[in-house]
Amino acid sequence: MAELIDGRVSVKQCKRAVTTLMEYALKQQQTREENVLLPGKEECIWLQIAVKQVRAEAKLKPHRIPIKYSLVDPRVSAVCLITKDPQREYKDLLEEAGIKFINRVVGIDKLKGKFKAFEARRALLRENALFLADERVIPLLPRLLGKIFFTAKKQPIPVCLKRKDLKGELERAISSTYMHQNRGTCTSVKFGVLSQTPAQVLANLEVALPAIITAIRGGWDNVQSLSIKSTKSASLPIWSCKLGTGEGARWHGFDLQDQDGVSQEDDESETKGVEIPYVAKITQTSKATFDLGKRAGGSLGPSYVD
């Protein structure tokens, strides 16, 4: 019996996809390094989750997703902590707890003053690989930081600075990845980097996927497909739900009748001998494809499960 992640996704298919993707991305990175003077950013490996039904609202606070191998190493990558004022109080708190992996502490007043200019904020973004922030100031940060942080996928990660085990709280935040829930049908979660081995990336996927599905409203019933990609590559599919109207299938819970209540059979009988516009022909072709999927047992869409 094939080994499955969360009882759905084939480990064998994931291993093939991860290995192929990383080989391709490393070759592309090597080619770029031969043709450019300065090295670029390290590429990441992303899991893309396509859902059937979208959320009504976007959440500012991300879901924390556990992984086996951390994506950021504080020994070589700078970590910045954004706090309430006065920032000196939190600097002293870090020193008392023996926390040395936080490279910089920035208070709200500093963001409003020293880092108000765009150039200063861009320099702060470049200097740090990861941003943590006191969960009490998270609502203020989109306006103070600007869209440049969100475009670069470096949104500050909320942490609780009131915990007794402050060092453990910060270590857990750095060693996890995050899912930012949006209002679209596709969400991406970073779960690997090219400096890791394929085995490490695959291990991260096996740990992260069940937590990601749990964070999605509706769970597996609301997941349409899963694929992985690097920062600059096309996506490789690793799982897709079945077509059809059965439980968990693509069209489960959808009303297949037109808005005026006319079924597909009635609609086809009424349009015989009538010139159909091009757009309408495409729509009817899509319906015919769906019916073909039903007659074939609802398996036109590959499940990618061995």
Secondary structure, DSSP 8 states (H G I E B T S, - for coil): ---EETTTEEHHHHHHHHHHHHHHHHHHHHHHHHH-SS-----EEEEEEEESS--SS--SS-EEEE-SS-S--TTTS-EEEEE-S-HHHHHHHHHHTT--S--EEEEHHHHHTTT-SHHHHHHHHHH-SEEEEETTTGGGHHHHH-HHHHHTT---EEE-TT-SSHHHHHHHHHTEEEE---SSSEEEEEEEETTS-HHHHHHHHHHHHHHHHHHSTTGGGGEEEEEEEETTS--EEEEE--SSSSTTSTTTT---S-TTS--HHHHHHHTTTS---HHHHHHHHHHHHHHHHHHTTS-SS-----
